């Protein structure tokens, strides 16, 4: 500190080295204090030295960001500017102190006009700007509680010696440094809190994105399952369609080959009619045979020669009714049976006259011919009626069969068309749903890819922020260490200046007494 002070004029004694005429004892006695002053009694070791020593110890690196590079740069610039301006302040203080001594105005300071300290720490930023001169001792009394110990004179010396402007500036500088440290700590805490909140938000966002990703994956799986179910259902519908087509072919074949109950009844009736026709044909054949026998008998009678005996004629007449009649019932006798019975009941007495016998035979033959003609007419009528009835039944059966085939064909065609329309509609609906599901799945895949990219970007940003924070933390620790070293150096300078001020104050009092003695 002595190297920074300018050389004193030769008219005044050296302030650093007392002359022989003035000893330390006289200086102390001339100083208006209640006792001998010892810097070790008033100024305790500065706590900043301990802080400086603790700052020099190796500290574990904390991987937690505090602030960005801009704040770190501003903080470093502010500390450097403060150190430069403090050095300027000390140099100007030394120069003005030397000029004041040259002018013999006592130890006064013109530091009130120095703008550097106001530039760094304006009066409105300190607690000392509102204090009056009479309240400065209380501020000096409260200052040790801020700094951790006392570096100021005792209360007794404060009462005897009010603080000078230099002390005010020093106090203001210390308070400003303490306020700057508090602001720095507060900013550090705020940045730590913001970093903690940012990390919590990043973790929360990461959890939310992971939950959304899982939800999207589950939705994609469900959509794939739905598409698979729809595909299986469409395959099942196609199988049903093929089965219905085969069933339709089988029904058509069955309709052409199978017999319905009414068709079976008509065919049974037709078989019965054919049986009756066969029986009628048999009856006609029997009647024709009987007719032939009667014609032969008549011819035998008409030809000359031995006439047949009545017994032979009666036997022939008796044998004729013995022919079977399949069409008539046994309980209902026919006219032939009555005739045969009447003939058989006739007496077998030989006729008295052949003419009467021949006439009777001719009459019987004529009656039989008439009866046969009538029966033939009846049989022909019955045959025609039966054929007409059979033809009508066949036509009716054919019409009914055609009508049933047309009806069943129309019903099958209608059911087929309806089923085809429904199937095509369902197919279109399923295809539309499938397209929508595929579009939804594509959109979900796009969202998943976007979320994954965003989450990856957020993760990379978080890592980059952590790296920046670690770098800024290292820079901040370096700046903090440099600031603590600067504060320690400034504190040492302040202590030296205070000691020099007290020393110069004693010497000034000594010089004042000498001047009074000279006068």
C-alpha positions as CSV (number, residue, x, y, z in Angstrom):
1,X,0.0,0.0,0.0
2,X,2.9,2.4,0.7
3,X,4.1,2.0,-2.9
4,X,0.8,3.5,-4.1
5,X,1.1,6.7,-2.0
6,X,3.0,9.7,-3.6
7,X,6.1,11.2,-2.1
8,X,5.5,13.7,0.7
9,X,6.8,17.3,0.4
10,X,10.1,18.1,2.2
11,X,8.5,20.6,4.5
12,X,6.5,17.9,6.3
13,X,8.0,14.9,8.0
14,X,7.6,11.5,6.5
15,X,4.4,9.9,7.6
16,X,5.6,6.4,7.3
17,X,8.8,7.0,9.3
18,X,8.5,9.2,12.4
19,X,11.4,11.5,13.1
20,X,13.4,11.6,16.4
21,X,11.5,14.5,17.8
22,X,8.2,12.5,17.7
23,X,8.0,9.1,19.2
24,X,5.2,6.6,19.2
25,X,4.6,7.3,22.9
26,X,4.0,11.0,22.2
27,X,1.8,10.2,19.2
28,X,-0.3,7.9,21.3
29,X,-0.5,10.5,24.1
30,X,-1.4,13.3,21.8
31,X,-4.2,11.2,20.3
32,X,-7.6,12.0,21.9
33,X,-8.4,8.5,22.8
34,X,-9.3,7.0,26.1
35,X,-6.6,4.3,25.9
36,X,-3.8,3.1,23.8
37,X,-5.1,1.9,20.4
38,X,-4.1,-1.4,19.0
39,X,-5.4,-2.7,15.7
40,X,-5.5,-6.2,17.0
41,X,-7.9,-5.1,19.7
42,X,-10.4,-3.6,17.3
43,X,-10.0,-5.4,14.0
44,X,-10.4,-9.2,14.2
45,X,-9.3,-11.5,11.5
46,X,-11.5,-11.2,8.5
47,X,-14.0,-14.0,7.9
48,X,-13.4,-13.5,4.2
49,X,-10.0,-15.2,4.7
50,X,-11.8,-18.3,5.9
51,X,-14.2,-18.1,3.0
52,X,-11.3,-17.6,0.7
53,X,-9.5,-20.6,2.2
54,X,-12.7,-22.7,2.0
55,X,-13.1,-21.5,-1.7
56,X,-9.6,-22.8,-2.4
57,X,-10.4,-26.2,-1.1
58,X,-11.5,-28.8,-3.7
59,X,-15.2,-28.9,-4.0
60,X,-17.2,-31.8,-5.6
61,X,-18.7,-30.9,-8.9
62,X,-22.5,-30.6,-8.8
63,X,-24.2,-31.7,-11.9
64,X,-27.0,-29.2,-11.6
65,X,-27.3,-26.2,-13.8
66,X,-27.8,-22.7,-12.3
67,X,-28.0,-20.2,-15.1
68,X,-27.2,-19.8,-18.7
69,X,-24.0,-18.5,-20.3
70,X,-25.4,-15.0,-20.6
71,X,-25.8,-14.5,-16.9
72,X,-22.4,-16.1,-16.2
73,X,-20.8,-13.7,-18.7
74,X,-22.6,-10.7,-17.2
75,X,-21.6,-11.8,-13.7
76,X,-17.9,-12.1,-14.7
77,X,-18.0,-8.7,-16.5
78,X,-19.6,-7.1,-13.4
79,X,-16.9,-8.6,-11.1
80,X,-14.1,-7.5,-13.4
81,X,-15.6,-4.0,-13.8
82,X,-16.0,-3.8,-10.0
83,X,-12.3,-4.8,-9.4
84,X,-11.1,-2.2,-11.9
85,X,-13.2,0.6,-10.4
86,X,-12.1,-0.3,-6.9
87,X,-8.5,0.0,-8.0
88,X,-9.3,3.4,-9.5
89,X,-11.0,4.4,-6.3
90,X,-8.0,3.5,-4.3
91,X,-5.6,5.3,-6.6
92,X,-7.7,8.4,-6.6
93,X,-8.1,8.2,-2.8
94,X,-4.3,8.1,-2.4
95,X,-3.8,11.0,-4.8
96,X,-6.4,13.2,-3.1
97,X,-5.2,12.3,0.3
98,X,-1.7,13.4,-0.7
99,X,-2.9,16.6,-2.2
100,X,-4.9,17.4,0.9
101,X,-1.8,16.9,3.0
102,X,0.1,19.2,0.7
103,X,-2.5,22.0,1.2
104,X,-2.3,21.5,5.0
105,X,-6.1,21.2,5.4
106,X,-5.9,18.2,7.5
107,X,-6.9,14.7,6.6
108,X,-10.0,15.3,4.5
109,X,-11.3,13.4,1.6
110,X,-12.9,14.6,-1.5
111,X,-14.2,11.1,-2.4
112,X,-17.8,12.4,-2.4
113,X,-17.2,13.6,-5.9
114,X,-15.8,10.3,-7.2
115,X,-18.4,8.8,-9.5
116,X,-17.0,5.3,-9.9
117,X,-18.5,3.9,-6.7
118,X,-21.9,5.4,-7.5
119,X,-21.7,3.9,-10.9
120,X,-21.2,0.4,-9.5
121,X,-23.3,0.7,-6.3
122,X,-25.6,3.7,-6.4
123,X,-26.7,5.2,-3.1
124,X,-30.3,4.0,-3.6
125,X,-29.1,0.4,-3.6
126,X,-27.6,0.4,-0.1
127,X,-29.0,0.6,3.3
128,X,-26.6,3.4,4.3
129,X,-28.0,6.0,1.9
130,X,-30.9,6.8,4.2
131,X,-28.8,7.0,7.4
132,X,-27.8,10.3,8.8
133,X,-24.5,11.1,10.4
134,X,-25.9,10.5,13.9
135,X,-27.2,7.0,12.9
136,X,-23.9,5.8,11.4
137,X,-22.6,4.3,14.7
138,X,-25.7,2.1,14.8
139,X,-25.0,1.1,11.2
140,X,-21.4,0.3,12.2
141,X,-22.8,-1.7,15.1
142,X,-25.1,-3.7,12.8
143,X,-22.4,-4.3,10.2
144,X,-20.5,-7.0,12.1
145,X,-23.7,-9.1,12.1
146,X,-23.6,-9.0,8.3
147,X,-19.9,-9.7,7.9
148,X,-19.6,-12.4,10.6
149,X,-17.2,-10.4,12.9
150,X,-16.2,-6.9,13.6
151,X,-13.6,-5.0,11.5
152,X,-14.6,-1.6,12.8
153,X,-13.5,0.4,15.8
154,X,-15.1,-0.1,19.1
155,X,-18.2,1.8,20.3
156,X,-16.1,4.0,22.5
157,X,-13.9,5.1,19.6
158,X,-17.0,5.6,17.5
159,X,-18.4,8.0,20.0
160,X,-15.2,9.9,20.3
161,X,-14.4,9.8,16.6
162,X,-17.4,10.0,14.2
163,X,-17.0,8.1,11.0
164,X,-15.3,9.9,8.2
165,X,-16.4,9.9,4.5
166,X,-13.9,7.2,3.8
167,X,-15.5,5.0,6.5
168,X,-18.8,5.7,4.9
169,X,-17.6,4.8,1.5
170,X,-16.0,1.6,2.9
171,X,-19.1,0.7,4.7
172,X,-21.1,1.3,1.7
173,X,-18.8,-0.8,-0.4
174,X,-18.9,-3.7,2.0
175,X,-22.7,-3.5,2.2
176,X,-22.9,-3.4,-1.6
177,X,-20.7,-6.4,-1.8
178,X,-22.8,-8.3,0.7
179,X,-25.9,-7.3,-1.2
180,X,-24.4,-8.5,-4.5
181,X,-23.5,-11.8,-2.8
182,X,-27.1,-12.1,-1.5
183,X,-28.4,-11.4,-5.0
184,X,-26.1,-13.9,-6.4
185,X,-27.1,-16.5,-3.9
186,X,-30.8,-15.7,-4.5
187,X,-30.3,-15.9,-8.3
188,X,-28.5,-19.2,-7.8
189,X,-31.4,-20.6,-5.8
190,X,-33.9,-19.3,-8.3
191,X,-32.0,-21.0,-11.1
192,X,-31.7,-24.2,-9.2
193,X,-35.5,-24.1,-8.5
194,X,-36.2,-23.4,-12.1
195,X,-33.9,-26.2,-13.2
196,X,-35.7,-28.5,-10.7
197,X,-39.0,-27.5,-12.1
198,X,-37.8,-27.9,-15.7
199,X,-36.6,-31.4,-14.9
200,X,-39.8,-32.2,-13.2
201,X,-41.7,-30.9,-16.3
202,X,-39.4,-32.8,-18.6
203,X,-40.0,-36.0,-16.6
204,X,-43.7,-35.4,-16.5
205,X,-43.8,-34.8,-20.3
206,X,-41.7,-37.9,-20.8
207,X,-44.1,-39.9,-18.8
208,X,-47.0,-38.4,-20.6
209,X,-45.4,-39.2,-24.0
210,X,-44.6,-42.7,-22.9
211,X,-48.3,-43.2,-21.7
212,X,-49.5,-41.8,-25.0
213,X,-47.1,-44.1,-26.9
214,X,-48.4,-47.1,-25.0
215,X,-52.0,-46.0,-25.6
216,X,-51.2,-45.6,-29.4
217,X,-49.6,-49.0,-29.5
218,X,-52.5,-50.6,-27.7
219,X,-54.9,-48.8,-30.1
220,X,-52.9,-50.0,-33.0
221,X,-53.0,-53.6,-31.7
222,X,-56.8,-53.3,-31.2
223,X,-57.2,-52.0,-34.7
224,X,-55.2,-54.9,-36.1
225,X,-57.3,-57.3,-34.1
226,X,-60.5,-55.7,-35.4
227,X,-59.1,-55.9,-39.0
228,X,-58.3,-59.5,-38.5
229,X,-61.8,-60.2,-37.1
230,X,-63.3,-58.5,-40.1
231,X,-61.1,-60.5,-42.4
232,X,-62.2,-63.7,-40.7
233,X,-65.8,-62.6,-40.8
234,X,-65.6,-61.8,-44.6
235,X,-64.0,-65.3,-45.2
236,X,-66.9,-66.8,-43.2
237,X,-69.4,-64.9,-45.3
238,X,-67.7,-66.0,-48.5
239,X,-67.9,-69.6,-47.3
240,X,-71.6,-69.2,-46.5
241,X,-72.1,-67.7,-50.0
242,X,-70.5,-70.8,-51.6
243,X,-72.6,-73.1,-49.3
244,X,-75.8,-71.3,-50.3
245,X,-74.9,-71.5,-54.0
246,X,-74.3,-75.3,-53.6
247,X,-77.5,-75.6,-51.7
248,X,-79.4,-73.7,-54.4
249,X,-78.1,-76.2,-57.0
250,X,-79.1,-79.1,-54.8
251,X,-82.6,-77.6,-54.4
252,X,-82.9,-77.1,-58.1
253,X,-81.9,-80.7,-58.7
254,X,-84.3,-81.9,-56.0
255,X,-87.1,-79.9,-57.5
256,X,-86.6,-81.5,-60.8
257,X,-86.2,-85.1,-59.5
258,X,-88.1,-85.3,-56.2
259,X,-91.9,-86.1,-56.0
260,X,-94.3,-84.1,-53.9
261,X,-97.2,-85.8,-51.9
262,X,-99.8,-84.5,-54.5
263,X,-97.7,-85.9,-57.4
264,X,-97.5,-89.3,-55.6
265,X,-101.3,-89.3,-55.1
266,X,-101.9,-88.5,-58.7
267,X,-99.5,-91.2,-59.8
268,X,-101.3,-93.7,-57.5
269,X,-104.6,-92.7,-58.9
270,X,-103.2,-93.1,-62.4
271,X,-102.0,-96.6,-61.5
272,X,-105.4,-97.5,-60.2
273,X,-107.0,-96.1,-63.5
274,X,-104.5,-98.2,-65.5
275,X,-105.5,-101.3,-63.4
276,X,-109.1,-100.6,-64.1
277,X,-108.4,-100.3,-67.8
278,X,-106.6,-103.6,-67.7
279,X,-109.6,-105.2,-66.0
280,X,-111.9,-103.7,-68.6
281,X,-109.7,-105.0,-71.4
282,X,-109.9,-108.5,-69.8
283,X,-113.6,-108.3,-69.6
284,X,-113.8,-107.2,-73.2
285,X,-111.6,-110.2,-74.1
286,X,-113.8,-112.6,-72.2
287,X,-116.9,-111.2,-73.8
288,X,-115.4,-111.5,-77.2
289,X,-114.6,-115.1,-76.5
290,X,-118.1,-115.8,-75.4
291,X,-119.4,-114.0,-78.5
292,X,-117.2,-116.2,-80.7
293,X,-118.5,-119.3,-79.0
294,X,-122.1,-118.2,-79.5
295,X,-121.4,-117.4,-83.2
296,X,-119.9,-120.9,-83.6
297,X,-122.8,-122.4,-81.9
298,X,-125.2,-120.5,-84.1
299,X,-123.3,-121.5,-87.2
300,X,-123.5,-125.1,-86.1
301,X,-127.2,-124.8,-85.7
302,X,-127.6,-123.1,-89.0
303,X,-125.6,-125.7,-91.0
304,X,-127.4,-128.9,-92.1
305,X,-126.2,-132.0,-90.4
306,X,-126.6,-133.6,-87.1
307,X,-128.0,-131.1,-84.8
308,X,-126.4,-130.7,-81.5
309,X,-128.1,-132.3,-78.7
310,X,-129.9,-130.2,-76.2
311,X,-127.5,-131.3,-73.6
312,X,-124.5,-129.9,-75.5
313,X,-126.3,-126.6,-76.1
314,X,-127.3,-126.4,-72.5
315,X,-123.7,-127.2,-71.4
316,X,-122.4,-124.4,-73.7
317,X,-124.9,-122.0,-72.3
318,X,-124.2,-123.2,-68.8
319,X,-120.3,-122.8,-69.3
320,X,-120.6,-119.2,-70.5
321,X,-121.6,-117.6,-67.2
322,X,-118.7,-119.5,-65.5
323,X,-116.1,-117.0,-67.0
324,X,-114.6,-114.6,-64.4
325,X,-115.6,-111.0,-64.2
326,X,-112.9,-109.0,-62.5
327,X,-114.5,-105.6,-62.8
328,X,-117.8,-106.4,-61.0
329,X,-118.3,-107.4,-57.4
330,X,-119.3,-110.8,-56.3
331,X,-122.4,-109.5,-54.4
332,X,-123.8,-107.7,-57.5
333,X,-125.0,-110.2,-60.2
334,X,-124.8,-109.1,-63.8
335,X,-127.6,-109.4,-66.3
336,X,-125.7,-112.3,-67.8
337,X,-125.8,-114.1,-64.5
338,X,-129.5,-113.6,-64.4
339,X,-129.9,-114.9,-67.9
340,X,-127.6,-117.8,-67.2
341,X,-129.4,-118.6,-64.1
342,X,-132.7,-118.4,-65.9
343,X,-131.3,-120.6,-68.6
344,X,-130.0,-123.0,-66.2
345,X,-133.3,-123.0,-64.4
346,X,-135.0,-123.9,-67.6
347,X,-136.2,-127.4,-67.8
348,X,-133.9,-129.8,-69.5
349,X,-136.6,-131.6,-71.1
350,X,-136.0,-132.1,-74.8
351,X,-138.0,-129.7,-76.9
352,X,-140.9,-130.9,-78.8
353,X,-140.0,-128.8,-81.7
354,X,-136.6,-127.9,-83.1
355,X,-137.9,-124.7,-84.6
356,X,-138.9,-123.4,-81.2
357,X,-135.5,-124.2,-79.9
358,X,-133.7,-122.5,-82.8
359,X,-135.9,-119.4,-82.3
360,X,-135.2,-119.4,-78.7
361,X,-131.5,-119.6,-79.4
362,X,-131.6,-116.9,-82.0
363,X,-133.5,-114.7,-79.6
364,X,-131.0,-115.4,-76.9
365,X,-128.1,-114.7,-79.3
366,X,-129.7,-111.4,-80.3
367,X,-130.2,-110.5,-76.8
368,X,-126.6,-111.3,-76.0
369,X,-125.5,-109.3,-79.0
370,X,-127.5,-106.3,-77.9
371,X,-126.2,-106.7,-74.4
372,X,-122.6,-107.0,-75.7
373,X,-123.1,-103.9,-77.9
374,X,-124.4,-102.0,-74.9
375,X,-121.6,-103.1,-72.8
376,X,-119.1,-102.2,-75.5
377,X,-120.6,-98.8,-75.8
378,X,-120.4,-98.4,-72.0
379,X,-116.9,-99.6,-71.9
380,X,-115.9,-97.3,-74.8
381,X,-117.5,-94.4,-73.0
382,X,-115.9,-95.3,-69.7
383,X,-112.5,-95.7,-71.5
384,X,-112.9,-92.3,-73.2
385,X,-114.0,-90.6,-70.0
386,X,-111.1,-92.3,-68.1
387,X,-108.7,-91.2,-70.8
388,X,-110.0,-87.7,-70.7
389,X,-109.8,-87.6,-67.0
390,X,-106.3,-89.0,-67.1
391,X,-105.3,-86.4,-69.7
392,X,-106.8,-83.7,-67.6
393,X,-105.1,-85.0,-64.5
394,X,-101.8,-85.2,-66.4
395,X,-102.2,-81.6,-67.7
396,X,-103.2,-80.4,-64.3
397,X,-100.2,-82.2,-62.7
398,X,-97.9,-80.7,-65.4
399,X,-99.3,-77.2,-64.8
400,X,-99.0,-77.5,-61.1
401,X,-95.5,-78.9,-61.4
402,X,-94.5,-76.0,-63.8
403,X,-96.2,-73.5,-61.4
404,X,-94.4,-74.9,-58.4
405,X,-91.1,-74.9,-60.3
406,X,-91.7,-71.3,-61.4
407,X,-92.7,-70.3,-57.9
408,X,-89.7,-72.0,-56.3
409,X,-87.4,-70.6,-58.9
410,X,-88.7,-67.1,-58.4
411,X,-88.4,-67.5,-54.6
412,X,-84.9,-68.8,-55.0
413,X,-84.0,-66.0,-57.4
414,X,-85.5,-63.4,-55.1
415,X,-83.7,-64.8,-52.1
416,X,-80.5,-65.1,-54.1
417,X,-80.8,-61.5,-55.3
418,X,-81.6,-60.2,-51.8
419,X,-78.7,-62.2,-50.4
420,X,-76.3,-60.9,-53.1
421,X,-77.5,-57.3,-52.4
422,X,-77.0,-57.7,-48.7
423,X,-73.7,-59.4,-49.2
424,X,-72.4,-56.7,-51.6
425,X,-73.7,-54.0,-49.2
426,X,-72.0,-55.8,-46.2
427,X,-68.8,-56.2,-48.3
428,X,-68.8,-52.5,-49.2
429,X,-69.4,-51.6,-45.6
430,X,-66.6,-53.9,-44.4
431,X,-64.3,-52.5,-47.1
432,X,-65.1,-49.0,-46.0
433,X,-64.5,-49.9,-42.3
434,X,-61.3,-51.6,-43.3
435,X,-60.1,-48.6,-45.2
436,X,-61.0,-46.3,-42.3
437,X,-59.2,-48.6,-39.9
438,X,-56.2,-48.7,-42.1
439,X,-56.2,-44.9,-42.4
440,X,-56.6,-44.6,-38.6
441,X,-53.7,-47.1,-38.1
442,X,-51.6,-45.1,-40.5
443,X,-52.4,-41.9,-38.7
444,X,-51.7,-43.5,-35.3
445,X,-48.4,-44.8,-36.7
446,X,-47.6,-41.3,-37.9
447,X,-48.5,-39.9,-34.5
448,X,-46.4,-42.5,-32.8
449,X,-43.4,-41.7,-35.0
450,X,-43.9,-37.9,-34.4
451,X,-44.2,-38.4,-30.6
452,X,-41.1,-40.6,-30.7
453,X,-39.2,-38.0,-32.6
454,X,-40.4,-35.2,-30.3
455,X,-39.6,-37.2,-27.3
456,X,-36.1,-38.0,-28.7
457,X,-35.6,-34.3,-29.4
458,X,-36.7,-33.4,-25.9
459,X,-34.4,-36.0,-24.5
460,X,-31.5,-34.6,-26.6
461,X,-32.4,-31.0,-25.5
462,X,-32.5,-32.1,-21.9
463,X,-29.1,-33.7,-22.2
464,X,-27.7,-30.6,-23.9
465,X,-29.2,-28.4,-21.2
466,X,-27.6,-30.6,-18.5
467,X,-24.2,-30.3,-20.3
468,X,-24.6,-26.6,-20.6
469,X,-25.6,-26.4,-16.9
470,X,-22.5,-28.4,-15.9
471,X,-20.3,-26.1,-18.0
472,X,-22.0,-23.0,-16.6
473,X,-21.7,-24.5,-13.1
474,X,-17.9,-24.9,-13.6
475,X,-17.6,-21.4,-14.9
476,X,-19.7,-20.1,-12.1
477,X,-17.6,-21.9,-9.5
478,X,-14.5,-20.4,-11.2
479,X,-16.1,-16.9,-11.2
480,X,-17.2,-17.4,-7.6
481,X,-13.8,-18.4,-6.5
482,X,-12.3,-15.4,-8.4
483,X,-14.8,-13.1,-6.8
484,X,-14.1,-14.4,-3.3
485,X,-10.4,-13.9,-4.0
486,X,-11.1,-10.4,-5.1
487,X,-13.2,-9.8,-2.0
488,X,-10.4,-11.1,0.2
489,X,-7.9,-8.8,-1.5
490,X,-10.3,-5.8,-1.2
491,X,-10.9,-6.6,2.4
492,X,-7.2,-6.7,3.0
493,X,-6.8,-3.4,1.3
494,X,-9.6,-1.9,3.3
495,X,-8.0,-3.2,6.5
496,X,-4.7,-1.7,5.5
497,X,-6.4,1.6,4.6
498,X,-8.2,1.8,7.8
499,X,-5.0,1.1,9.8
500,X,-3.2,3.7,7.7
501,X,-6.1,6.2,8.3
502,X,-5.9,5.8,12.0
503,X,-2.2,6.1,11.9
504,X,-2.4,9.3,9.8
505,X,-5.1,10.6,12.1
506,X,-2.7,10.3,15.0
507,X,0.1,11.9,13.1
508,X,-2.2,14.7,12.0
509,X,-3.1,15.4,15.6
510,X,0.6,15.4,16.5
511,X,1.3,17.9,13.7
512,X,-1.6,20.0,14.8
513,X,-0.2,20.2,18.3
514,X,3.2,21.1,16.9
515,X,1.7,23.8,14.8
516,X,-0.1,25.2,17.9
517,X,3.1,25.1,19.8
518,X,4.9,26.9,17.0
519,X,2.3,29.6,16.9
